[in-house]
């Protein structure tokens, strides 16, 4: 027996719920197959949408465009605009203006201007018999308008919608006029209040400024503080310089103190660690000797390339380096004393600088005592004078009429009645309906496909079963009286398919003796296994191989129908040989085809399962091996009866015949499980009776029927 070639059982894959990877080609052919259903759903959706759109009222739009100026001059304007001018280009402020267009007061006034506040269509929210409510009228107008700010501009679009194009234009114009009128009234009222308030504030500031100036002058005379500001600047510069020098002296002292403590912990002969201390390495004598050592070592390196170690110049250079290192070690022994001397000098300098700093701080403190009241009085005088001058300037240069003369809002586009309705948007809604209908149709087709329990393509079958596809046999009409074999016509597509199957089986295994016995079975009846068995046997025979077809389906034999001139239902065959009533040699019948022999099922047996008990069938097959190159065994459906399970051990390979779009996955998975359980070696499967009317690529995406003749 050859080694098992099934990587994983189909039943495990089916029950384990392993999903299949997305196959674009399979879904493409699936949609082609149900193209009529998709077209029906899309047409129905489009027709329904069009009928709904036809009953919708036509809505017209009219647009007015208002421009907001960059800055609005207020009453506190011209000379102090950085403080008093309101920036209208700020996005939050413009958004506030946009929202103001839809306020209740503006919308009610707009309805009055347009003359539609009594219109029944506008006042439909008002209870009959009662007075018109401002809120109800505003709510109805608000449904008809939209106000928006154009991005990165100061243009505001006011769009009104209505079934009457003229009324839409009136509503848009009324909203703009109502807002501009309300803004004008607010400006006028604000200007009057601001002017009165400014005059009162100017009088109070005048009195306060006079009092502040008198207090400042009295303080100057009392403390002789005319040049106080210059003195403060001089003392401040001295304090900054002394403070920087004090910090530098302190840091130098702390560094020396730390290095002295570190040096005390290092042995006197450990020059490497001493040199790692920054203060020690910075000593002038140490630095000079280290530089001399570096120079001497460089000279020695140059001498090494020219002289041997015993050369006088080489010895002199080595001696020089040793003397320098000894001198460095002696200098480092005195490093502690040198650092202590530097520490004493640093501490003395720090004390002197701190004393000077303290004297200067005391002088600054005395001066600050005088400066605090002085600066307070000076700031108060400056502040009062600035406010007083600003108020007087504004009052003199700007009158109330000038403050409200220029409006920051301008209508740059007048509303006009629309010629074409904007709603309903036929093209957009129909396009959306088309997309949604198409999506629904595709979803329905995919759902139907996911509920389909059959295998419909080669890739799907290979992925589900874990077996290779050996051949695809197309569905072809059978003419009356024709023999049930693919080779009724040698140039047919079915004949070419079985030649492919013959080639696939001939490539199995590494030894020709390991691929001589083939057993064909199916999951359920009517899969075409007997047809496939006859056609495969004839294919082997046409290839010049001595072939015998053993009809092992003893319960429903059909081989005699393919050869009516050679046998009938009572012709001795397999049952007679197994029961011992007929010798094997006498039961074998030579077929009309060259190199092909037949062993019919034989006469009906009361209990075929009893005839197959033990290894009697296996021994029969072994007797046939010396006489034939290929043995094809046609068996009963493996899920239906147990006869096939008994015969599997006699075969070298098992070929499963599957009919697409008919046999359920569950039945095929069970058949694969039974073959595996019986320790059979599944060579692969044959996809039989594939319907090429939906396109050959539907069953096998990579091969079509271009290289076969039409049947």
Secondary structure, 3 states (H helix, E strand, C coil): CCCCCCCCCHHHHHHHCCCCCCCHHHHHHHHHHCHHHHHHHHHHHHHHHHHHHHCCCCEEEEEEEEEECCEECCCCCHHHHHHHCEECCCHHHHHHHHHHCCCHHHHHHHHHHHCCCCCCCCCCCCCCCCCCCHHHHHHHHHHHEEEEECCCCCEEEEEEEECCHHHHHHHHHHHHHHHHHHHHHHHHHHHHHHHHHHHHHHHHHHHHHHHHHHHHHHHHHHHCCCCHHHHHHHHHHHHHHHHHHHHHHHHHHHHHHHHHHHHHCCCCCCHHHHHCCHHHHCCHHHHHHHHHHHHHHHHHHHHHCCCCCCCHHHHHHHHHHHHHHHHHHHHHHCHHHHHHHHHHHHHHHHHHHHHHHHHHHHHHHHHHHHHHHHHHHHHHHHHHHHHHHHHHHHHHHCCHHHHHHCCCEEEEECCCCCCCCCECCHHHHHHHHHHHHHHHHHHHHHHHHHHCCECCCHHHHHHHHCCCEEEEEECCCCCCCCCCCHHHCCCCHHHHHHHHHHHHHHCCCCCHHHCCEEEEEECCCCCCHHHHHHHHHHHHHHCCCCEEEEECCCCCCCHHHHCCCCCCCCCCCHHHHHHCCCCHHHHCEECCCCCEEEECCCCCCCCHHHHCCCCHHHHHHHHHHCCCCEEEEECCCCCCCCHHHHHHHHCCEEEEEEECCCCEHHHHHHHHHHHHHCCCCEEEEEEEEECHHHCHHHHCCCCCCCCCCCC
